[in-house]
């Protein structure tokens, strides 16, 4: 078996790890954006709509 044949599985594993990390980061960013949208229209303490939300 050549050196290239030995390196390919490690390369593929590295690519898969990077893809999984990117997916986890994107999922956290989407969750944070949704949380920020919630905080923009609701009071953090009571969860009731705030004045800006009621004016729309």
C-alpha positions in Angstrom: 0.0 0.0 0.0 1.4 3.4 -0.9 1.7 6.4 1.3 -1.2 8.1 -0.5 -3.4 5.1 0.2 -2.7 5.4 3.9 -3.3 9.2 4.0 -6.6 9.2 2.2 -8.7 7.9 5.1 -7.1 10.4 7.5 -7.9 13.2 5.0 -11.5 12.1 4.6 -11.9 11.9 8.4 -10.5 15.4 8.7 -12.9 16.7 6.2 -15.9 15.1 8.0 -14.8 16.5 11.3 -14.6 20.0 9.8 -18.0 19.7 8.3 -19.5 18.5 11.6 -17.9 21.4 13.4 -19.2 23.9 10.8 -22.7 22.4 11.2 -22.6 22.8 15.0 -21.4 26.4 14.7 -24.2 27.2 12.2 -26.8 25.6 14.4 -25.7 27.7 17.4 -25.7 30.9 15.3 -29.3 30.2 14.1 -30.4 29.4 17.6 -28.8 32.7 18.9 -30.4 34.7 16.1 -33.9 33.2 17.0 -33.3 34.0 20.6 -32.3 37.6 19.8 -35.5 38.0 17.7 -37.5 36.8 20.7 -35.7 39.2 23.0 -36.4 42.1 20.5 -40.2 41.7 20.7 -40.7 40.3 24.2 -39.8 41.4 27.7 -37.0 39.2 29.1 -38.5 39.1 32.6 -42.2 38.4 31.9 -42.2 37.1 28.3 -45.0 39.6 27.5 -44.8 41.5 24.2 -43.1 44.9 24.5 -44.2 48.3 23.3 -42.5 48.1 19.9 -44.2 44.7 19.1 -47.6 46.2 20.1 -47.1 49.2 17.8 -46.6 47.1 14.7 
